[in-house]
């Protein structure tokens, strides 16, 4: 047993309202810059739908992820090392800009500079890549709320795998939203596809990142990722991807998408896993056993043997305690209501989903029956095969049994808690029917419905002894802005925001404070600089001149040596 730590996320799809707040805030934080106009580290898809990029789940076309060869060994679906080397200058199995969308803006100058005229001027859409006039034909949210579904949804790769009945009746049955970020897999195919070894998985917390110094823009990672969550920056010629907001995670803060989610559907926590068991779990022959195999890789943080092995591996004690309090372990293995996205890709994804019960409830309500009664819900789950089969193709490689079990547990929780909230005597047979105790049902209800901020996000901060590994060796990150550290600049606010500062300095607000504060926030052993462009000429900022003999370095003074806090009369 080789114990390692992994940051993971669970999303409760029943709570997603499709508001795209997570996508917008992620865009403003990470990809709001030149070369990344089409990139969405976080996007929200409507299901059924083609997704983003369109039909990314069609691995017969894109050849992403892993597969078992004739000897039963894992190999990249896009080909072995020799094939990747021979095609290093050309990666044909890669989405084009049309499969994403050609980003655009509008010719606003036509509106602002137009002379007085009879007709209202029109701002035509213009491509942000070529600058030419363009016609808008696709976007990252083109399938929103089943827009154009009769024409577009039949091209959904998941929908093609299920029966003709679902293809004909899906528009009368269900719709739900699916937020997606990088899966930060235990067995990432993007890292295995990279010829230069630029993509790596951090041993400290399992976050998958791109080393911008080593990246040579081969784009094999784009092909290798089955979720198509690695993007190519056409300005810098480098690959970029979701970073799990590691500058925030390292200081105990949740990701931007989780922080701003209005539905409170995301859970973030630390899990412990057996690194030696990952290959065996990903190499299981039967795709329907991949879910159980992946669950078995995750270790019980309360097991004394696991604790001993974790301490021997150098995992800090407070990290072990965080893993014990983690909502991720509870949702995946204790309650068994969270499922991975497309386990058949064999990448061992670590962003899990609680499938939505809403389609089943809506179908029962449409019949005029009580949609909250346990018997009605259980019967509907068994008979309403349309959403279950579709969900199974998403989360369990087509096996409907685990999805049915999850939906029944969610239905049991809803029915059991309904009796309690209405003042009735709780029915203990409802939890028994799904293999749970009454205490477990109540605890699951509290976690899914009532959990507070600190219960949903159990994120241990990085340790001081890990600072060098987490910061100094990972400072060269191009996930920045034009003229920023990734492109030779100093920072988003000029020199005053820090010189050669690791990217793991808390967040945007901390950088802003550096420039606008009267005192320095860097460690004392760092070289100090003063941005004269931001100095208003009042007083003598610390560091502008060498300290005078006997002067306290931490007390700035005015140019004439007077007390800066003393009251003075204005001069005429």
Secondary structure in CASP SS format (residue, H / E / C, confidence):
PFRMAT SS
TARGET T0000
AUTHOR 0000-0000-0000
METHOD secondary structure of the structure
MODEL  1
X C 1.00
X C 1.00
X E 1.00
X E 1.00
X E 1.00
X E 1.00
X E 1.00
X E 1.00
X E 1.00
X E 1.00
X E 1.00
X E 1.00
X H 1.00
X H 1.00
X H 1.00
X C 1.00
X C 1.00
X C 1.00
X C 1.00
X C 1.00
X H 1.00
X H 1.00
X H 1.00
X H 1.00
X H 1.00
X H 1.00
X H 1.00
X H 1.00
X H 1.00
X H 1.00
X H 1.00
X C 1.00
X C 1.00
X C 1.00
X C 1.00
X C 1.00
X C 1.00
X C 1.00
X C 1.00
X C 1.00
X C 1.00
X C 1.00
X E 1.00
X E 1.00
X E 1.00
X E 1.00
X E 1.00
X C 1.00
X C 1.00
X C 1.00
X C 1.00
X C 1.00
X C 1.00
X C 1.00
X C 1.00
X C 1.00
X C 1.00
X C 1.00
X H 1.00
X H 1.00
X H 1.00
X H 1.00
X C 1.00
X C 1.00
X C 1.00
X E 1.00
X E 1.00
X E 1.00
X C 1.00
X C 1.00
X C 1.00
X C 1.00
X C 1.00
X E 1.00
X E 1.00
X E 1.00
X C 1.00
X C 1.00
X C 1.00
X C 1.00
X H 1.00
X H 1.00
X H 1.00
X H 1.00
X H 1.00
X H 1.00
X C 1.00
X C 1.00
X C 1.00
X C 1.00
X C 1.00
X C 1.00
X C 1.00
X C 1.00
X C 1.00
X C 1.00
X H 1.00
X H 1.00
X H 1.00
X H 1.00
X C 1.00
X C 1.00
X C 1.00
X E 1.00
X E 1.00
X E 1.00
X C 1.00
X H 1.00
X H 1.00
X H 1.00
X H 1.00
X H 1.00
X C 1.00
X C 1.00
X C 1.00
X C 1.00
X C 1.00
X C 1.00
X C 1.00
X C 1.00
X C 1.00
X C 1.00
X C 1.00
X C 1.00
X E 1.00
X E 1.00
X E 1.00
X C 1.00
X C 1.00
X C 1.00
X C 1.00
X C 1.00
X E 1.00
X C 1.00
X C 1.00
X C 1.00
X C 1.00
X C 1.00
X C 1.00
X C 1.00
X C 1.00
X C 1.00
X C 1.00
X H 1.00
X H 1.00
X H 1.00
X C 1.00
X C 1.00
X H 1.00
X H 1.00
X H 1.00
X H 1.00
X H 1.00
X H 1.00
X H 1.00
X C 1.00
X H 1.00
X H 1.00
X H 1.00
X H 1.00
X H 1.00
X C 1.00
X C 1.00
X H 1.00
X H 1.00
X H 1.00
X H 1.00
X H 1.00
X H 1.00
X H 1.00
X H 1.00
X H 1.00
X C 1.00
X C 1.00
X C 1.00
X E 1.00
X E 1.00
X E 1.00
X E 1.00
X E 1.00
X C 1.00
X C 1.00
X C 1.00
X C 1.00
X C 1.00
X C 1.00
X C 1.00
X C 1.00
X H 1.00
X H 1.00
X H 1.00
X H 1.00
X H 1.00
X C 1.00
X C 1.00
X C 1.00
X C 1.00
X C 1.00
X E 1.00
X E 1.00
X E 1.00
X C 1.00
X C 1.00
X C 1.00
X C 1.00
X C 1.00
X C 1.00
X E 1.00
X E 1.00
X E 1.00
X C 1.00
X C 1.00
X C 1.00
X C 1.00
X C 1.00
X C 1.00
X C 1.00
X C 1.00
X C 1.00
X H 1.00
X H 1.00
X H 1.00
X H 1.00
X H 1.00
X C 1.00
X C 1.00
X C 1.00
X C 1.00
X C 1.00
X E 1.00
X E 1.00
X E 1.00
X E 1.00
X C 1.00
X C 1.00
X C 1.00
X C 1.00
X E 1.00
X E 1.00
X E 1.00
X E 1.00
X C 1.00
X C 1.00
X C 1.00
X C 1.00
X H 1.00
X H 1.00
X H 1.00
X H 1.00
X C 1.00
X C 1.00
X C 1.00
X C 1.00
X C 1.00
X C 1.00
X H 1.00
X H 1.00
X H 1.00
X H 1.00
X C 1.00
X C 1.00
X C 1.00
X C 1.00
X C 1.00
X C 1.00
X E 1.00
X E 1.00
X E 1.00
X E 1.00
X E 1.00
X E 1.00
X E 1.00
X E 1.00
X E 1.00
X H 1.00
X H 1.00
X H 1.00
X H 1.00
X H 1.00
X H 1.00
X H 1.00
X H 1.00
X C 1.00
X C 1.00
X C 1.00
X C 1.00
X H 1.00
X H 1.00
X H 1.00
X H 1.00
X H 1.00
X H 1.00
X H 1.00
X H 1.00
X H 1.00
X H 1.00
X H 1.00
X E 1.00
X E 1.00
X C 1.00
X C 1.00
X C 1.00
X C 1.00
X H 1.00
X H 1.00
X H 1.00
X H 1.00
X H 1.00
X H 1.00
X H 1.00
X H 1.00
X H 1.00
X C 1.00
X C 1.00
X C 1.00
X C 1.00
X H 1.00
X H 1.00
X H 1.00
X H 1.00
X H 1.00
X H 1.00
X H 1.00
X H 1.00
X H 1.00
X C 1.00
X H 1.00
X H 1.00
X H 1.00
X H 1.00
X H 1.00
X H 1.00
X H 1.00
X H 1.00
X C 1.00
X C 1.00
X C 1.00
X C 1.00
X E 1.00
X E 1.00
X C 1.00
X C 1.00
X H 1.00
X H 1.00
X H 1.00
X C 1.00
X C 1.00
X C 1.00
X C 1.00
X C 1.00
X E 1.00
X E 1.00
X E 1.00
X E 1.00
X C 1.00
X C 1.00
X C 1.00
X H 1.00
X H 1.00
X H 1.00
X H 1.00
X H 1.00
X H 1.00
X H 1.00
X H 1.00
X H 1.00
X C 1.00
X C 1.00
X C 1.00
X C 1.00
X C 1.00
X C 1.00
X C 1.00
X H 1.00
X H 1.00
X H 1.00
X H 1.00
X H 1.00
X H 1.00
X H 1.00
X H 1.00
X H 1.00
X H 1.00
X C 1.00
X H 1.00
X H 1.00
X H 1.00
X H 1.00
X H 1.00
X H 1.00
X H 1.00
X H 1.00
X H 1.00
X H 1.00
X H 1.00
X C 1.00
X C 1.00
X C 1.00
X C 1.00
X H 1.00
X H 1.00
X H 1.00
X H 1.00
X H 1.00
X H 1.00
X H 1.00
X H 1.00
X H 1.00
X H 1.00
X H 1.00
X H 1.00
X H 1.00
X H 1.00
X H 1.00
X H 1.00
X H 1.00
X H 1.00
X H 1.00
X H 1.00
X H 1.00
X H 1.00
X C 1.00
X C 1.00
X C 1.00
X C 1.00
X C 1.00
X C 1.00
X H 1.00
X H 1.00
X H 1.00
X H 1.00
X H 1.00
X H 1.00
X C 1.00
X C 1.00
X C 1.00
X C 1.00
X H 1.00
X H 1.00
X H 1.00
X H 1.00
X H 1.00
X H 1.00
X H 1.00
X H 1.00
X H 1.00
X H 1.00
X H 1.00
X H 1.00
X H 1.00
X C 1.00
X C 1.00
X H 1.00
X H 1.00
X H 1.00
X H 1.00
X E 1.00
X E 1.00
X C 1.00
X C 1.00
X C 1.00
X C 1.00
X C 1.00
X H 1.00
X H 1.00
X H 1.00
X H 1.00
X H 1.00
X H 1.00
X H 1.00
X C 1.00
X H 1.00
X H 1.00
X H 1.00
X C 1.00
X C 1.00
X C 1.00
X C 1.00
X C 1.00
X C 1.00
X C 1.00
X C 1.00
X C 1.00
X C 1.00
X H 1.00
X H 1.00
X H 1.00
X C 1.00
X C 1.00
X C 1.00
X C 1.00
X C 1.00
X C 1.00
X C 1.00
X H 1.00
X H 1.00
X H 1.00
X C 1.00
X C 1.00
X C 1.00
X C 1.00
X C 1.00
X C 1.00
X C 1.00
X C 1.00
X C 1.00
X C 1.00
X H 1.00
X H 1.00
X H 1.00
X H 1.00
X H 1.00
X H 1.00
X H 1.00
X H 1.00
X H 1.00
X C 1.00
X C 1.00
X C 1.00
X C 1.00
X C 1.00
X C 1.00
X C 1.00
X C 1.00
X C 1.00
X C 1.00
X C 1.00
X C 1.00
X C 1.00
X C 1.00
X C 1.00
X H 1.00
X H 1.00
X H 1.00
X C 1.00
X C 1.00
X C 1.00
X C 1.00
X C 1.00
X E 1.00
X C 1.00
X C 1.00
X C 1.00
X C 1.00
X C 1.00
X C 1.00
X C 1.00
X C 1.00
X C 1.00
X C 1.00
X C 1.00
X C 1.00
X C 1.00
X C 1.00
X C 1.00
X C 1.00
X E 1.00
X C 1.00
X C 1.00
X C 1.00
X C 1.00
X C 1.00
X C 1.00
X C 1.00
X C 1.00
X C 1.00
X C 1.00
X C 1.00
X C 1.00
X C 1.00
X C 1.00
X C 1.00
END
